[in-house]
Amino acid sequence: MDGLPEPQDTRFWDMGVRSYTAGDLWHASQTLTEAFDRDPFAQWLFPESDARRESMSATFTSLLTSPPTGSIIEVTDDLDGVAVWLEPGHPLSIEPPPHANTAVARIFAEIAAAAPAGSFWYLHFIGARHANRGAGSALLRHRHAEIGGTASALWTGAERNLEFYRKSGYVEKSRHTAGGATAWWLSRQLA
């Protein structure tokens, strides 16, 4: 179980995970929008709340409607959690939002340049509508069980997420700072 401590409330431990379907679009998009509305990196990108929610909703609706080739999208049964993975061997797309200022463009360029070498599963996005209820952990456990010992990697712009990922076996590989924002690359079972 990836070394995660036993939660106090086991009903979240047994949360089901399944493949995303087109009928999940609205709920899944809203789940990711709500999750990233709380994200410090998204707040830095879009300081105004309404603009952030509008941008995130459009981004996630587009991603879920037309995911990149090689994407695996999984949701918890109650749609409280969504994860978007990219299978090994597919190119990563780490691009700043349109009309990004210099600091935003710089940190995205640094993040893209620091992507781990080699073959790995890339966790493109993961989010839960409600924090600390186990949806994110269930999604990670599920995918890790599916891929076995295959390496995986992700980047996050939320320092509070570092401990969450460490509990699932991820280690920090690099740190990037620009214009008041910080992002970290983490990997699991990757040299």
C-alpha positions in Angstrom: 0.0 0.0 0.0 2.9 2.3 -0.8 3.8 2.7 2.9 0.9 5.1 3.6 -0.2 5.2 7.2 -3.6 3.7 8.0 -6.2 6.6 7.9 -8.5 7.1 10.8 -11.6 6.8 8.7 -11.4 3.6 6.7 -14.4 4.4 4.5 -12.1 6.6 2.5 -9.4 3.9 2.3 -11.8 1.7 0.4 -12.7 4.4 -2.2 -13.3 2.9 -5.6 -11.4 4.1 -8.7 -12.5 3.6 -12.3 -11.8 4.8 -15.8 -13.2 8.2 -16.7 -16.1 8.2 -19.2 -17.5 11.1 -21.3 -20.5 11.3 -19.0 -18.2 12.3 -16.2 -17.1 15.5 -18.0 -18.9 18.1 -16.0 -18.3 16.7 -12.6 -14.7 15.8 -13.3 -14.0 19.2 -14.7 -15.5 20.9 -11.7 -13.6 18.6 -9.3 -10.3 19.6 -10.9 -11.4 23.3 -11.0 -12.2 23.3 -7.3 -9.0 21.5 -6.4 -6.8 23.9 -8.4 -8.7 26.9 -7.2 -7.0 26.1 -3.8 -3.6 25.6 -5.4 -0.9 28.3 -4.6 0.7 28.0 -8.1 -2.7 28.5 -9.8 -3.4 31.4 -7.5 0.0 32.9 -8.5 -0.9 32.4 -12.2 -4.4 33.9 -11.8 -4.5 36.1 -8.7 -8.2 37.1 -9.4 -10.5 34.2 -8.2 -13.1 34.5 -10.9 -10.5 34.6 -13.7 -8.7 31.7 -12.1 -11.9 29.5 -11.9 -12.9 30.5 -15.5 -9.4 29.6 -16.9 -9.2 26.4 -14.9 -12.7 25.3 -15.9 -11.9 25.9 -19.6 -8.5 24.2 -19.3 -9.9 21.0 -17.6 -12.9 20.8 -19.9 -10.6 20.9 -22.9 -8.2 18.4 -21.4 -10.9 16.0 -20.5 -12.7 16.4 -23.9 -9.5 16.0 -26.0 -6.8 14.4 -23.8 -3.3 14.0 -25.3 -2.5 10.7 -26.9 -1.4 8.2 -24.3 -3.5 9.7 -21.5 -5.1 7.6 -18.8 -7.9 9.4 -16.9 -9.2 7.9 -13.7 -11.8 9.0 -11.2 -13.1 8.0 -7.9 -16.5 6.4 -8.0 -18.0 9.5 -6.4 -16.1 11.8 -8.8 -14.5 13.5 -5.8 -11.1 12.8 -7.3 -9.6 12.9 -10.8 -6.2 11.9 -12.1 -4.8 12.4 -15.5 -1.7 10.3 -16.3 0.4 10.2 -19.5 1.8 6.8 -20.4 5.6 6.4 -20.8 6.9 7.2 -24.3 4.6 10.1 -25.0 5.9 13.7 -25.2 5.2 16.0 -22.2 3.5 19.3 -22.8 4.5 21.8 -20.1 3.4 25.1 -21.5 2.5 28.4 -19.8 -1.0 29.8 -20.3 -1.5 32.1 -23.3 -0.2 35.6 -22.9 2.0 34.6 -20.0 4.3 37.3 -18.5 8.1 36.8 -18.3 8.1 35.3 -14.9 5.4 32.7 -15.8 7.2 31.9 -19.1 10.5 31.5 -17.3 9.3 29.1 -14.6 7.4 26.9 -17.1 10.5 26.8 -19.3 12.6 25.7 -16.2 10.0 23.1 -15.3 10.0 21.7 -18.8 13.8 21.7 -19.1 14.1 19.8 -15.7 11.7 17.0 -16.7 13.3 13.7 -15.7 15.1 11.7 -18.3 14.1 8.2 -19.2 10.8 6.5 -19.5 8.1 7.1 -16.8 4.4 7.6 -16.2 3.7 11.4 -15.9 1.1 12.5 -13.5 -0.3 15.5 -15.5 -3.0 16.5 -13.0 -4.6 15.1 -9.8 -7.1 16.8 -7.7 -9.9 16.3 -5.2 -13.0 18.3 -4.7 -12.7 17.9 -1.0 -9.2 17.9 0.6 -8.1 15.3 3.1 -10.8 12.7 2.4 -8.6 10.2 0.6 -9.5 10.6 -3.1 -6.0 11.6 -4.1 -4.4 8.8 -2.2 -6.9 6.3 -3.7 -6.1 7.5 -7.2 -2.3 7.2 -6.6 -2.6 3.8 -4.9 -4.7 2.5 -7.9 -2.3 3.7 -10.6 0.8 2.5 -8.7 -0.7 -0.9 -8.3 -1.5 -1.0 -12.1 2.0 0.1 -13.1 3.9 -2.0 -10.5 7.6 -0.9 -10.4 7.4 1.3 -13.4 8.7 4.8 -12.6 6.4 7.8 -12.3 7.0 11.6 -12.0 5.2 14.8 -11.5 5.7 18.4 -10.7 3.8 20.5 -8.2 3.6 24.2 -7.4 2.2 23.6 -3.9 4.7 23.0 -1.1 2.0 21.4 1.0 1.8 18.6 -1.5 5.4 17.5 -1.0 4.6 15.4 2.1 1.5 13.9 0.4 3.7 12.7 -2.5 6.5 11.5 -0.2 4.1 9.2 1.6 3.5 7.5 -1.8 7.2 7.0 -2.4 8.0 10.2 -4.4 11.3 12.0 -3.8 12.1 15.6 -4.7 14.4 15.9 -7.8 14.5 19.7 -8.4 13.2 23.0 -7.3 12.4 26.0 -9.4 11.6 29.6 -8.4 10.6 32.6 -10.5 8.6 35.7 -9.8 7.4 34.6 -6.4 6.3 31.0 -7.4 8.1 27.8 -6.7 7.6 24.4 -8.3 9.2 21.0 -7.6 9.7 17.9 -9.7 9.2 14.6 -7.8 9.7 11.1 -9.0 9.0 7.6 -7.8 11.4 4.7 -8.6 13.4 6.9 -11.0 17.1 7.2 -10.7 
